[in-house]
Amino acid sequence: MDALFDRPPLTSWERFIKSPLLFLAKSVYAPNYQSPEQTLNNPPDPPNKIRIVCISDTHNTHANQPVLPEGDILIHSGDLTVSGTTTELHNALSWLASQPHKHKIFIAGNHDSCLADPETVRLISSNYPNLTYLCESSENVAIRGRSLLIYGAPYTPKHGTFLFQYPKIQPRLYSPENELESTQIWNRIPLSVDVLVTHGPPFGHLDLGMGCYPLLTVIRRVRPKAHIFGHIHASRGMEVVRWDSSTSTYEEICAGRLGWMGLLRLVYWKVCSAIWRTVASSTFMVNAASVAGLRDNILKGAIVLDI
């Protein structure tokens, strides 16, 4: 089943044949993708920016991954292991703890089942004092006179028999009035969060259409500076999401909640944005999955983000 997360992207023709509406909507919206290599070997500009080194889904390949770049904060957004054994976890955490970054933060992924055991979590605190494990919790990190509130949670829509999952809902069927487990989980994200770390992506962004729509609705409201995740290996990358009417319209088309009239609305908002150059807040989305291929044999390393 994990092959679903590693499947290669469709060609342009395949995407058009599958859904002309979605193909045209994405062409009009033109997501602001960034090259992961763009900042990898360059110092932060300006120098007072905080450099976050993002990695995810190492799946026991940590020792063979490319050397991690320097940075202020190292964040691993889950799936350190394959089978979720304590041996796998301790091997991965020993590697993580040995990295030179001053602040090292990680969350669980759906493969990391041993982290559901409170005793394992307790031992992590004593055995790896320089690591911070987040599970529906926050860490305030102070760097060079600046402070970032980082919140982490491991949950993803149900896929197989893994842990840290909740029932999946089709985006077109979502209603904020429904008492969904996913809505309750994501409503716990603090409004003041600067960096959100989850294992899975929000719907519509670096997710191959498999992200969580309730998570997206909360991120629209909270609007963190950055959202770091993984899980969907084949959608690794960076995207700057601008929280304006064109983005929300595009997301609703992708979710099947708007049709061809929604495409006309999207064109209207894009034209308005180009003419009046409206100012809107934005979020750096980072899918930091570091393995690719059906056998997880392609190693991608980390992605660097300056905020």
N, C-alpha and C positions, 0 to 999 in steps of 0.2 A: 504493500500500500504506500510505502514511503516513496516509491517511484513517481507518484503523483506530484510530489514536491520537487522532484529533480527533472521533470520533463522539460525539454527545450522549448523556448518561446516559438509560437507559430510564426510563419512567414506573413508578410503583409497581405498576400493573396488569400492565404488560409484564414486570416482574421477577417477579411472582407466577406468571404463566402460564409463564414460562421455567423457573422452578425454585421450587416452593412451599417446599422445604426451605431453600434459601439465603435466600429472602425472610423466612421465619420466624426463621431463625438470626440474620440481621442485625437484625431487629426486637427480638429478645431481647437480643442482645449490646449494641446501641445504641452504635456507635462514638462516641468522644468527639471529635467534630469541633470545631475552633476557627475563628472568623472571621478570615480574613487581614487584614481591616481593623481588627481589635480593637486592635492595638498600633501600627498604622502611624503615627499622628500623636500618640501619647502617649509621654512619656519613660519610660525603664525604671523599674520599680517592684519592688523597691527600687533606688536609684540605683547600687549596686555590681554590678548584673547587667551582663553583657556582651551588647551588642546586635549580632546578626548579620543582615545584609541579604542575603537569598537571592534569586537569580534564575537562570533556566535557559531553555534553548531559545529564545534570542532570534532565531536564524536570520536574521541580517543586518538585523534591525529595531532594533538597539540605539539608533541615533540618534533614532528616533521613539518609543521607549518613554517612559513617564512618568518624570519626574526621580526619581532614586533617593533614598530617604530617608537621613538621616544614620545612622551606626552605627560600631561599632568594627571590624567585619570585614565585608568584602564577599566573598561566595562565589557563583561561577557554576558550575553543575553540568553544563555541557556543551551541545553543539549551538549554538555561537556562529555557525556558518556554515550554508549550505544545500548547497553543492557541495563544500566542503572544500578550496577553493583557498587558496594562500598569500595572495593579495590579499584575499580575504574575511576570512581569519584576522587579518591585520595591521590591517585596518580595525576589526575588533571589538576587538582587543587595544589599539589606540590609544585607543578609547573607554573601555575598562576601566581602562587606566592613568591616564586623565585624571580619574578619580573621586577624591573627597577622602578616602575611607576610608584609614586608616593601613595596614591589612592587607588585601590583595586576593589572593584565591586562586581558581584555576579548574582544571577538569579538561576532558578531551575528551568529546565525545559521538559517537554513531555517524556523524554527518554530518561530523565534523571529521577527515577522512582524512589531511590533511597533517600532523597531529600524530603520525602513525605514523612519520614520517621523522625520524631522530635529528638530522640537520642543521638541520631546522626548529626542533626543540626547543632545540638549542644556540643558535641565533640569538635565540630568545625571551629566553634568560637575559641575553644581552648588550644586546639592544635595549629590553627592558622590565624593568629591574632592580627596579622596585617591584612586580612581579607574581610570584606563586609558582605554578608549574605542578606539580600533583601527578599522578603516574601510578604507582599501587601504591607510594606513598611518603607520608611524614608531615611535618607542620610543627608545631612547638611554638610557640604564640603566647602571649606574656605581656602582660597588660593589667591595670593598676591592682592589682598584687599577686597577680593570679590567673593561672593558666596553663591553656591548652586544647591538647590533642593532637588535631590534625585530620589525618585520613587520607583520601586520595582515590584512586578507581579508576574507569575509564571504561566498564567492560564491561557488556554487556546480552545477553539471550538472542537468538539469531539471528533476524533479520527482514530479508529481502532480501539484498543483496550488500554491505552496509556493513561497515566495519571495527570493531575493538574488540568483537567478538561471540564467543559460544561456543554450542555446540549446546544447544537448548532441551530440557528434560525435563518431561513431564507431572507435576504435583505428586503425584498418586496413585501414580505409579510410582517415586518417589524412595526411595532407601535410602542411609543414611550409609556403608554398606559399598562402594557403587559408586565406582570411581575416576573421578569426573566431572571434566571440566575446570573447570566452574563451582565445584564444591566446593573444588578446589585453589586457585582464584583467591581465593575469599572466606575461606578459612582463613588467608590471609596478613594479615587485618585484625588489628591489635594488640589484645590483651585490654584494654589501658589506654586505648583511644581514647575521646575525649570527644565529638568531632563526626565523624561518618562522612559522606563526600560520594561519592555514586555517580551515574552518569547515570540509571540505571533504578531503579524502585521494588522493594521486596521484595513477595513475593506477599501478597495479602490486604489491603493498605493503600494507598489512594489510587492504585490501579493498574488499575481496570476488569477485574480478573481476569487481567491480562497480566504481572504481576510475576514475579520470580524466587524460586522456592521454596528452593533451596539458600542464597541470600542471606538469606532469612528465618530459616532454621535457625541461621545464624551470628549474626545480630543477636539472636536469643533468648538466646544464650549470652553475647555481648559486652555487650549492653545499653548502648549509648552514650547520652549525654545528648540528643543530637540526630542525626537522619539526614536529610540534605538531598539531594534528587534532582529529576528532572523526567521527560522522555521521553514520558510519557502525558499529552498536553496537556489532554485533557478531564477529568482527575482532579486538577487543580490544587487545592490546599487544605492545611490543617493538621489533624493528628490527634494526640492524646495517647494513646499505646499503653501500657497498664498490663500489666506482665508477670506475669500470674497465671493460674490454671487456666481461668478463663472465656475469656481471650484465646486461649490455646493450643487450647482445644476449638473455639472459633469458627473459628480458622484451619484446623484439621483438617477441619471440615465444608466450608469453602470449597474446600479442596484435594481434596475427594472421598474423603478417607481415613476419614471417619466418616459414618454415615447418620442415620436417624431416632433411633436410640438415642443418637447424639451430641447431638442436639437436647435430649433429656431430661437428659443430663449437663450441657449448657450451662445449662439452667434451674436445675439443682441448684447449680452453682457460683455463678451470679448471686445466688441466694437466700442462700447461705452468705456471700457477700461483703457483701450488704446487712445481714445480721444481725450478723456479727462485725466488719464494717468492717476487714478485713484490710489490712495495709500491704504494698505491693509497689512495686518500682522501676518507672520509666516512661521512655519515650523520646518526644521531640517528633519526629513525622514531618512533613516539609515537602515537598510537591510544588510546586516553584517555577516550573513551566512558565509562560512569560510571553506566549505567543501562543495563540490559539484560532481556531477556524473552519477550514473546509476549505482556505482560501487563506492561513492564518496572518495574517489581516487584523485580528483583534481583539487589541489589545495590553493586557496586564494589569499590567505593571510588576513590582515586587519584592514580596516578603513579608518581614516583619520578625519576628525571633525573639529573645526575651530569655532568657538562661540564666545 
